[in-house]
């Protein structure tokens, strides 16, 4: 091999070596883009926006604005475990079955600026030795949270025939379950009107000694103030200092 040929080969190899860092950088950038797109896609799969219309919806629909589902239970079913369900209400909603929020975060909000009524069906629970007045309710299980936004929350009054029966955990519209103990469920009300009558059907939240986090902001109380009416066994009408309640973390000072 001539000297000239050797120099030419070395020059070619040097050029290839100079191109190598750019090829590595291009491959790395392509891989980062692929992983980023995969991450974005996975996140999108875990965050579902589902439109709910109890008046005209159907639980066989896909939950789009034009084809809403009928129930919150179906909205949650469309959300994978560990996911976030944004349930946008297109109409007033009556909780007429127990809604189990398990390993999911549920956001319930009016679709528009109109604060839709959100209420709970009453019944008598005679499944045990004692008959209790009860509500169809939101039941929070393991790793769960529920956020209410832009709603008018309606708590029923203590009226006949329910007056004759005791109130208990069953009569609270938002009720963390015993197996939620390790995960401290989050309950939040924002930009809501809350109507609690002077003689309510039950407290707003049942807890059963389960640690929980409560946040309330921009709330309008339509009838009674919340003190003594939020929790099943915190009934002091002048309010209980949150700092004295070991199982509760809240932005409120008294409950």
GIUR-V893521 format. One line per field, one symbol per residue. phi: phi as a letter, one per 20 degrees, with the letter a starting at -180 (. if undefined). burial: b if it has 16 or more other ideal C-beta (glycine too) atoms within 10 Angstrom, else e. A space follows every 50 residues. Layout:
# GIUR-V893521
phi = ???
burial = ???
This chain:
# GIUR-V893521
phi = .ffffffffffffffffffggffffffffffffffffffffffffedddc eccfecfbfefenfgecfeecfgfgfffdfgneddeedeebgcdfdbfde dclbddddbffdffeffcccfeadedfdfdedfbcfbededflcbccdbl cdeddfeecfefgfdfebgfeefccfeffegfdlgdccccldecddffdf faffcdcmnffbdcccblddeeceffgncecgdddffeodfgfedfecdb efecc
burial = eeeeeeeeeeeeeeeeeeeeeeeeeeeeeeeeeeeeeeeeeeeeeeebbb bbbbeebeeebebeeeebbbbbebbbbbbeeebbbbbbbbbbbebeeebe beebbbbbbbbeeebbbbbbebeebeeeeeebbbbbbbbbbbbbbbbbbb bbbbbbebeeebeebebbbbbbbbbbbeebbebbbbbbbbbbbbbbbeeb bbbbbbbbebbbebebeebeeeebebbbbbbbebeeeebbebeeeeebeb ebebb
